[in-house]
Amino acid sequence: MAEIRHITVLGATGSIGQSSLELVRQHPERFAVRALVAGKDFQALAALAHEFKPEIIGIHETTNLAQLKDLIGTLNCQVVAGEAACSDIATIPVDLVIAGISGLAGLPSVFAAVNAGQTVAIANKESLVSAGAVVTRRAIEAGAHILPIDSEHNAVFQCWNGWKGHQSSDTANARTAELSHICLTASGGPFLTLPLGEFSAITPAAAVKHPNWEMGKKISIDSATMMNKGLEVIEARWLFDLVHDKIDVLVHPQQAIHGLVHFRDGSVIAQMGGADMRIPISYAMAWPERLDWQPEPFDLAAMGNLTFQNVDQDRFPCYYLARHALAAGGNAPAVLNAANEVA
């Protein structure tokens, strides 16, 4: 029987945190929660604390501390508040830190975990978009291990056995030469076939209705514009240490394939699966093993045809803006990310 893995969940009340904790519920013999961090939903955090019995919980919003402590009551659990305290939680030794805090707000805790040499399952792409060079350099120095949770990057993680995340540095450098390039897929969002002349009539309510994934409003909007895919290209540059022209994107409306790795000998390995974030999360949580969490059967026959197309610059200018920022380098990706968060 595998040893129990102790985990910290940053962003425990968000979508990534909830999916991660659902897997813990299914496999209490495999995982134990040592720490939980949330933004401001103190009621949900308290409920999770009573369920999973962590040693410590943290909430970013300090004004909710007293109410959170009242709800925790006599539970043997330390309660802290504020950004610094929550970042400190990320340094507590565990087998895996799940970095699920969205936006640039997640950067301090991601950097703290990396600086402490933790294994970090990262869903917070903004940390790598804005500070990829700093985060990845520090990970190497501290002996930290960064595993991707985003479905497309996790797909590459599964397909590319020569990636340095799998290997010692010497082996990884040798096997990287086998690679031609990687490809991330995108659904194209809800407006893939809408005539460009009708874009002025698009409403926010229509934009948040993603055709495949259940996501929050902000990331749904970013998916509709494909800004999210542009940010994922920047994320991939740092995760996999690739130059920008080694990272392609294909629009694939059915979203059966999440990522592909092209090798120099003409071979291509693709990862396929359903539109459920528990698939990549479970892979990161159990790696190098796989977790049996009884997902829905993946039925290619029922899906029918699989189609692919290049990204239309007129339809998705935000995607090309992100690629331009990556090619420009320097602070351009950080500026892009900040502007996108404000927008």
C-alpha positions in Angstrom: 0.0 0.0 0.0 1.3 3.5 -0.9 2.2 5.8 2.0 -0.2 8.6 2.9 0.8 11.8 1.2 0.3 15.0 3.3 -0.9 18.0 1.3 -1.5 21.7 1.7 -4.2 23.2 -0.4 -3.9 26.9 -1.3 -7.2 28.3 -2.6 -9.1 25.5 -0.8 -12.6 27.0 -1.4 -12.0 27.7 -5.1 -12.6 25.3 -8.0 -9.2 23.8 -8.0 -9.2 23.4 -4.2 -12.6 21.8 -4.2 -11.7 19.3 -7.0 -8.5 18.4 -5.1 -10.4 17.9 -1.9 -13.0 15.7 -3.6 -10.1 13.4 -4.6 -9.0 13.4 -0.9 -12.5 12.4 0.1 -12.4 9.5 -2.3 -9.0 8.3 -1.2 -8.5 9.0 2.6 -6.1 6.1 2.6 -3.8 8.0 0.2 -4.0 11.6 1.3 -4.2 13.7 4.5 -4.7 17.4 4.6 -2.1 19.2 6.7 -3.0 22.8 5.9 -5.7 24.8 4.1 -5.7 28.4 2.8 -8.6 30.5 1.5 -9.2 34.0 0.3 -12.2 35.4 2.2 -14.9 32.7 2.4 -14.4 32.0 6.1 -17.5 29.9 6.4 -16.5 27.4 3.7 -13.0 27.3 5.1 -14.3 26.5 8.6 -16.5 23.7 7.2 -13.5 22.2 5.4 -11.4 22.4 8.6 -14.0 20.5 10.5 -14.1 17.9 7.8 -10.4 17.4 7.0 -8.9 18.2 10.5 -5.8 20.1 9.2 -3.1 21.3 11.6 -3.4 24.9 10.5 -5.7 27.0 8.3 -5.2 30.5 6.9 -7.4 33.2 5.4 -6.1 36.1 3.4 -8.8 38.5 4.5 -7.8 39.6 8.0 -11.2 41.1 8.8 -12.7 37.6 8.9 -10.3 36.2 11.4 -12.5 36.6 14.5 -15.5 35.0 12.8 -13.4 32.2 11.5 -12.0 31.4 14.9 -15.6 31.4 16.3 -16.6 28.8 13.7 -13.5 26.7 14.4 -14.4 26.6 18.1 -12.6 23.8 20.0 -11.2 22.1 17.0 -7.4 21.5 17.4 -6.4 23.7 14.5 -4.2 26.8 14.4 -5.9 29.8 12.7 -4.0 32.6 11.0 -4.8 35.5 8.7 -3.1 37.8 6.2 -1.0 37.3 3.1 2.3 36.8 5.0 0.8 34.2 7.3 -0.8 32.4 4.4 2.5 32.4 2.5 4.2 30.9 5.6 1.7 28.0 5.5 3.1 27.2 2.1 6.5 26.5 3.6 5.3 23.9 6.1 6.9 20.6 5.0 4.4 18.4 3.1 4.5 15.9 0.3 2.6 18.3 -2.1 1.4 21.9 -2.1 -1.5 22.5 -4.4 -1.3 26.1 -5.6 -4.9 26.9 -6.6 -5.1 30.6 -5.7 -6.2 32.4 -8.8 -4.6 35.6 -10.2 -1.4 37.4 -9.2 -2.6 37.0 -5.6 -1.2 33.5 -5.7 2.4 34.5 -6.5 3.6 35.1 -2.9 2.5 31.7 -1.7 3.8 29.9 -4.8 7.2 31.6 -4.4 7.3 30.7 -0.7 6.6 27.1 -1.4 9.2 27.0 -4.2 11.7 28.8 -2.0 11.1 26.1 0.7 11.9 23.3 -1.8 8.4 21.9 -1.9 6.8 19.9 -4.6 4.2 22.3 -6.0 1.2 21.3 -8.2 0.6 24.6 -9.8 -2.7 25.8 -11.3 -1.8 29.5 -10.8 -0.5 30.3 -14.3 -0.2 34.0 -13.4 2.8 33.3 -11.2 4.7 31.9 -14.1 3.4 34.5 -16.6 4.5 37.4 -14.4 7.6 35.9 -12.7 8.5 32.8 -14.5 12.2 33.4 -14.7 12.4 34.1 -11.0 10.2 31.2 -9.9 11.8 28.6 -12.1 15.3 29.7 -11.2 14.6 29.6 -7.5 13.0 26.2 -7.9 16.3 24.8 -9.4 18.3 26.5 -6.6 16.0 25.2 -3.8 15.4 21.7 -5.2 11.7 22.4 -5.6 9.6 20.4 -8.1 6.8 22.1 -10.1 4.1 19.9 -11.5 1.4 21.4 -13.8 -2.3 21.1 -13.1 -3.7 23.1 -16.1 -5.1 20.4 -18.3 -3.0 21.3 -21.4 0.3 21.5 -19.5 -0.5 18.4 -17.6 -1.1 16.7 -20.9 2.4 17.6 -22.0 3.7 16.4 -18.6 2.1 13.0 -19.3 3.3 12.7 -22.9 6.9 14.0 -22.7 8.9 11.4 -20.7 12.0 13.4 -21.4 10.8 16.5 -19.6 13.2 17.5 -16.8 10.3 17.2 -14.4 10.6 13.4 -14.8 14.4 13.1 -15.0 17.6 14.1 -13.3 19.1 17.2 -14.9 21.7 15.3 -17.0 19.2 12.9 -18.4 16.7 15.6 -19.0 19.1 17.7 -21.0 20.0 14.8 -23.2 16.4 13.8 -23.8 15.2 17.3 -24.6 17.0 17.0 -27.9 14.4 14.4 -28.9 11.7 17.1 -28.9 10.5 19.0 -32.0 7.8 21.1 -30.3 4.7 20.9 -28.1 1.1 21.8 -28.9 -1.6 23.0 -26.5 -5.3 22.8 -27.6 -8.1 25.3 -27.2 -11.8 24.9 -27.6 -12.2 28.2 -29.3 -14.9 29.2 -26.8 -18.5 30.0 -27.4 -17.9 32.4 -30.3 -15.7 30.2 -32.6 -18.3 30.2 -35.4 -20.0 33.5 -34.7 -19.7 35.9 -37.7 -17.2 38.7 -36.8 -19.8 41.2 -37.8 -21.9 40.1 -34.8 -19.2 40.4 -32.2 -20.5 43.9 -31.1 -23.7 42.2 -29.8 -21.9 39.7 -27.5 -23.1 40.0 -23.9 -21.1 39.1 -20.8 -23.7 36.4 -20.0 -23.0 34.7 -23.3 -19.3 35.0 -22.9 -19.2 33.1 -19.6 -20.9 30.0 -21.1 -18.0 27.8 -22.0 -18.9 25.0 -24.3 -16.9 22.3 -22.5 -15.6 23.3 -19.1 -17.3 24.5 -15.9 -15.2 27.4 -14.8 -15.4 30.7 -13.0 -16.5 33.9 -14.7 -13.1 35.5 -15.2 -11.4 32.5 -16.7 -14.5 31.9 -18.9 -14.2 35.4 -20.3 -10.4 34.9 -20.9 -11.2 31.6 -22.7 -13.8 33.3 -24.9 -11.1 35.8 -26.0 -8.4 33.2 -25.9 -6.3 35.5 -23.7 -6.2 32.5 -21.4 -4.6 30.4 -24.1 -2.0 33.1 -24.7 -1.2 33.1 -21.0 -0.9 29.3 -21.1 1.7 29.6 -23.9 3.7 31.9 -21.6 3.3 29.5 -18.7 4.4 26.6 -20.9 7.6 28.5 -21.9 8.7 28.5 -18.2 7.3 25.1 -17.2 9.0 23.3 -20.0 12.0 25.7 -20.6 11.1 26.1 -24.3 11.6 29.1 -26.6 8.3 30.6 -27.8 8.4 29.1 -31.3 8.5 25.6 -29.9 5.0 26.1 -28.4 2.0 25.8 -30.8 -1.7 26.0 -30.3 -4.5 24.4 -32.2 -8.2 25.1 -31.9 -9.9 21.8 -31.2 -13.6 22.3 -30.3 -14.3 18.8 -29.1 -11.5 19.1 -26.4 -10.8 15.4 -26.5 -7.1 16.0 -26.9 -5.6 18.4 -24.4 -2.0 18.5 -25.5 0.5 16.9 -27.9 4.3 16.4 -28.0 6.0 16.3 -31.4 9.3 14.5 -31.6 12.1 14.9 -34.1 11.5 11.5 -35.7 8.0 12.6 -36.8 6.2 10.8 -33.9 3.5 12.6 -32.0 2.1 11.6 -28.6 -1.2 13.1 -27.5 -3.1 13.0 -24.2 -6.8 12.5 -24.4 -9.5 12.6 -21.7 -12.8 14.1 -20.6 -13.3 17.8 -19.7 -12.9 17.2 -15.9 -10.2 19.0 -14.0 -9.9 16.1 -11.6 -8.1 14.2 -14.3 -5.0 16.4 -14.4 -5.3 17.2 -10.7 -5.3 13.4 -9.8 -2.3 12.9 -12.0 -0.3 15.6 -10.2 -1.5 14.4 -6.8 -0.6 10.7 -7.4 2.4 11.1 -9.7 4.3 9.0 -10.7 1.4 6.7 -10.1 -2.2 7.1 -11.3 -5.3 7.4 -9.1 -8.5 5.4 -9.6 -11.2 7.9 -8.8 -13.9 6.4 -11.1 -14.1 9.1 -13.7 -16.9 9.1 -16.3 -16.0 6.8 -19.2 -14.4 8.5 -22.2 -16.4 7.5 -25.3 -14.7 8.5 -28.5 -17.3 6.8 -30.6 -20.0 8.9 -29.1 -17.9 12.0 -29.7 -17.7 11.4 -33.5 -15.4 13.6 -35.5 -12.4 15.4 -34.1 -11.6 18.7 -35.8 -8.6 21.1 -35.6 -7.8 24.5 -37.0 -5.3 27.3 -36.5 -6.0 30.3 -34.4 -7.7 33.1 -36.3 -5.9 36.4 -35.6 -9.0 38.5 -36.5 -11.2 36.5 -34.2 -8.7 36.1 -31.3 -6.4 39.1 -31.2 -5.8 38.7 -27.4 -4.1 35.4 -28.1 -1.6 37.0 -30.5 -1.1 39.9 -28.1 0.1 37.4 -25.5 2.4 35.7 -28.0 3.8 39.1 -28.8 4.5 39.8 -25.1 6.3 36.5 -24.8 8.4 37.2 -27.8 9.2 40.7 -26.5 10.3 39.2 -23.2 11.4 41.3 -20.2 8.5 42.8 -18.3 6.1 42.5 -21.2 4.3 39.3 -19.9 3.9 40.8 -16.4 2.4 44.0 -17.8 0.1 41.9 -20.0 -1.0 39.9 -17.1 -1.6 42.9 -14.9 -3.7 44.6 -17.6 -5.7 41.5 -18.1 -6.5 41.1 -14.4 -7.7 44.8 -14.2 -9.7 44.3 -17.4 
